[in-house]
Amino acid sequence: MTGRGRQRSLSLGMLATRTAPAASTAIQVTAAKVRQLRRRRRLTQHQLAARAGIGRSSIAHLETARLNPTLGFLTKLAKGLGVQTPTLLKCAAPAWSP
C-alpha cells in the first residue's frame, strides 16, 4: 500500500466508518435526508464534496447508507449544504417517551 493510500484510509477512518450491509434505520433516514437536501440545492456529489471539504466517495457511501458518519463528518456536510447539523438528524431517531 502506498503512503497516499494509507492517508486516505486514515482520513476516512477519522470521519466515518463503513456500516454492515444492513444499515440501521437512523443511518438510512440520515442518508435520505442528505440526498434530498443535496438534490434540492441542485448540487452534484462532487460539488458538495468540494464545499464540505470531504471526499465524493464518502458522500456516495453515506447516501447509500454504507457509511456510519461521525458528528464531525456530519458537521462538515451540513456546512457544505448550508444547514445546521441537527437538520441532518431530524427524524433520524425515534421519539423518546417515558
Summary of the structure (lengths in Angstrom):
residues: 98
radius of gyration: 13.7
end to end distance: 51.0
largest distance: 52.2
contacts: 259
relative contact order: 0.19
helix: 62%
strand: 6%
